[in-house]
Amino acid sequence: MQTYPFIEVQQKEHSFKLVSLPAGLLTRISYASVRRKDQEEGAVQRVLNNSRIAGIKDFALRMGDFPASIVLNWIGGRMTVNNGQVEISDIPKSAQIIDGQHRVAGLKAAIEEDPSVADYQIPVAIYENLDTAHSARIFISINTEQRPAPKSLVFDLYGVTASDLMDPAAIRANDIVSHLSAEGQPYNRWIKLPNQERQRGGIALSTAVNAIKPLVDSKGQLEQIGATELEIQKIIFSNFFSAIMDKYGHNWDDRANAFIYASGFIGAIEFFRSHMFDYCKSQSSFETSTIIDALSMDETSLILQEDVKGLGGSEAANAVRDRLISSFKPISASQGFKL
């Protein structure tokens, strides 16, 4: 048993102990109790995402900066405190993870590859014996009210270009896809997140991000016209898909619509890259009306999922792209750049 100095923090109904623990000890004593899977008090976690764990493992091996606290719910009996020190026994499953399960899993994977990671000091906030309701309230507070700013905005503000640690283009594309899936946007409810309940239709987050990523890369097409800011890029993609949505009207959310599937989304982005981008550039306008006017589509020529049924992934996306190209009716150039 080891003792560690701590700070007692009181916040309204609850208090917690803020303590620094070695990563090795943290990964041994803590565990994730999954909502609707583990039948115990305090079960609020989601199913682990293996890709996130791999990313955190790599980050831990390269850098190891973890300034944000892991939040635990201590269930291993009453904690013993003496002279500003708290006793922490090295006993498995002494504490449920309220927030930080992917960081803990990533650290554990990193320790398996490099045992020295076990000595990393990790800040930990420890609550004691919370029930499910109170654990859920803390979890919700952290994951909704305390959301960070879009990661790509950090690149805009601080010029962070640590490409060895993260992929700025993927982060930017992720922020754009998140915008497209927001309330009032074309893909609201149609972007499928990891561990989300299965549904017919929709585009996996990773699929949408990978489709957009080349366009927002440092040498991508949007940089060619100086459209490097997140807000401008969000408007461009929103306008493009809103124009296609306009052609479908009330049928947009119908599961027969090819554009609410992966092949439709990818095919649309390929059409944007190969034809619509240069056209909008020549028109000095990426407005929704400009794109609508360049697409000759009516109810008899809408692209439906049944039109690409039976085709492979890339073949189906190419079929959607080709149908959009056949509907593309550019008009003469106009004056002034507009969004």
N, C-alpha and C positions, 0 to 999 in steps of 0.2 A: 504494500500500500504506500502511495506517495502523497505528499501534501503540496498544495499549490496556492500561492497568494491570489486573492480575488478582490473584486470590487462589487459591493452589493448595490444594485440599481433598483429603485422603486418607481414604478410607473402605474399610477391609478390602482387597479385591482391587484396587480401582481408585482412581484419582485423577481429578479433573476441575478445570478452570480456571473460576472464577467471574468473569465479566467483564460490563461494561455496554456494549452495542452500540447504535448508532442503529437505529431500526426499519427505515429504508430499506436499510441494509447487510444487516441480518438477513434481510429478505425476499428479497434478491437472492442471497445465498450459500447459503441453506438450501432444502431440498425434502423432500417426503414420499415415502418409498419404501414402497409398499403390499405387505403380505403376500399371497402367492399371485398377485400381479399382476406385480411387478417382480422379475426374476431376478437379485438381487444380495445380497451379504452385508449384514446390518443391516436388511433389509426387515421391519418389524414393524407398520407403520401400517395403519389401517383406511381405507375409502373416506370421503372428505370428505362432511360433511353441510352442504348449502348454507344451510339455515335457521340453523344455528349460526354460520356464517361471516357471514351478514347481521346477526345479532344482535351479534356482536363488532365488526363494522365500525361499527355505530351507536354502540356503547359507546365505541369509540376516538374517534369524532368528537365525542361529547358530553363524555366524561370523560378517558379515556386513562390510567387507573390500572391498571398491570399489574405488581404486586409479585412474583408467582410467576415463577420462572425458566423460560424455554424450555430444553429439554434437547436438545443436539445431539451427534451422533457425527461428528467431523471426519474426512473421508476425503480431504482435499485435500493429502496429503503431510504430512511432519513439520512441526509448528509451530515457528517460530523465536521464541525467547525471549531478551530482553536487558534486564538491569537492571530486572526486575519488570514488563516490558512484553512483550506478545505481539503478533506481527505477524499481521494479518488482511488477506488479499488480497481484493479485490472481484471474485471469480471465481464465476460461477454453479455451483451443485451442488457446493460445497466441503464441505457438511455435511448429513448426513441428520437429519431431525427425529425424535427419540425420543419427546418429549412436547411438545405445544403446537402441533400442526399447524393446528388451527382458529384459534388466536390469530394465528399467522403469516399465514394466509390472510385473516383478518379485517383485520389491519393492512395487508396489501397492498392490499385493496379500499378501505380508508379513505384510503391514500396516493393512490390514483388519483383520489379525489374531493377530497382536501385535501392537497396536497404537503407542508404543514408537519408532518403526522403523521410524515414520514420522519425528523424530528429527535428524536422521542420516544426516551428512553433506556430500553432493555429489558434486564433482568437475564438473562444466559444462562449455563448450565452446559455446558461443552464437554468431552466425552470424546474420546479419539483412537483411531481405527481399531479400534472394537469389531466383533467378528463378530456374526452373527445371534443366536446363543445368549445372549451377554452383553447385547446390545441388548434382547432379549426379556425377560430377567430384570429389567432396570431398568424397562422399560415396565410389566411386570406389577406390580412393586413399587409404582410410582406410582399405577397405576389400580386396585389392589385393596387393598393394605395401608395406603395413605395416603389413603383415601377421606375426603372432608370430611363434616361433619355435615349432615343434611338442611337444605337452604337455608331452608325455611319455619321451621325451629327458630330460625334467626337472627332472623327477624321476632318470634318469641315472646320471645326473650331480650333483644333490644336495641331492639325497637320500631322497626325500620327501615321507613320507609314511603316510600322514594324511588321513587314510582310512575313517575317520568319515566325511570327507568333499567331497571326490571324490573316484572313483573306478579306481585304477591304471591299472588293467587288462583291463577294458573297454576302457580306454584311449589308452592303448597300441594297443589293437585290432583295434580301430578306425584308428590309424596311419598306421597300416599294410594294412587295407582295402583301405585307401586312396592311398597307394602306388600301390596296385593291380589295381586300377582304373586309374592310371596315363598313359600318352602317352607311347605306346610301351609295356604295360603290358597286361596280359590276359583279365582283366576285364575293360579295357578302354571303356567307354561309357555304361557299363552294370551294374554299381552300381547306384541305384536310390536314390537321395537325397530327404530330406523332401521338399514338395511343388513343386517338379519337375513335369513338364508336363508328363502326363501318357503315357506309351508306352507298347507295347507287348514285353514281355521278360524283363530281368533285375532282379537284386536282391536288395531288400531294404537294405539301409545302416545298419539299426538296425539288420536285419536278419544275414548279413555277420559278423557284430561285435559279436553278440551273439554266432555264430558258432565257431569263432576263440578264443573267450575269455577264455574258460577253458584251452586251450593249452598254453596260455601265462600268466596264473595266477602264483602267487608266488610259488605254489606247483604243477604247471602244468608239462606236459611232456617235454617241451623245457628246463625247468630249470634242469631237470634230467641229461641233457647232457651238461650243462653249457652254453646253448645258450640263454643268458638273455639280450643281447644287441639288441636294436631296429634294427640296420642295418643287423645283422645276421638273425634275425627272418624274416625280410622282404625278404631276399634272399631265405630262406627256403620255404616260402609260394609261392613266385614268381616262384621258380624252380619247385615246385610240380604242380602248375596249368599250367605252361608253358609246362610241360611234357604231360599233358592231351591234351592241345591245339595242341601240335605237332601231336598227333594221328588224330586230326580232319583236320589239314591242312587248306585249304582255306574255309572249311565248318564251322570253329569255330564260326564265326559271323552269321551263318545262324540261323534263329529263330527256326529251327527244333532241334537244339542242346540242349539237356537237361541241360547242365552245365551252360547255361546263365539264368537259372531260379532258384528260391529259393531251390527247392527240389534237383536239381543237385549240387548246391554249398554245401548245408548241407550234402548231401550224400557223396560228395567227401571228406569233412573234417572228417566225421565219418570213412571213409575208411582210411584216413591218420592216424587217432588216433588208429584204431584197428589193422592195418596191415603195412602200408607203413612206419610209424615212426620207429617201431622196426626193420624193414628190413634195412632202411637207417642207423640206429644206428649200426646194425651188420656189415654193409658194410663200416662203418666209412665214409659215403659219402651221402650228400644230393644234389649232383649235378643233373642237369636236365637229363643228359645222364644215370645216375644210375636208375632214376625213369622210364625213357622211356624203358630201357632194361627189367624192371621188369613187364611191362604191355604188354600183348599180345592182341592188338586191331588193327583191320584193318577196311576198309570201310564197311565191311559186319557185323561188330560187334559193331559199334558205338552206344552209348546210346542216343536215341532220345526222345524228349518230348512226342511224341505219345506213347512211350513205358510205360509211367507212367500216361497217360491220364486217368482221372476218379478215380485215387487214392487220398486218403486224404493226408494232408501235411506230417506227419511223415511217413506214409505208402509209399508215393512216394520217400521220401529221403532214406528210408530203401531199396527200390527197386534199386535205383541208387547205393547205397553202395554195395549191394549184387552182382550187375552186375560187379562192379569194382573188387570185391573179386574173382569172377569167371575168370576175366581176369588177375589176379595177378599170375605171374610166376617167383618167386624169383630164383636167381642164387646163387652160392657159394660166401662166404665172400671174400673180397679183403683187401688190405693193405692201411693204411693212411686215415686220416679224411679229407674230402674235401667238399667244398661248391660250 
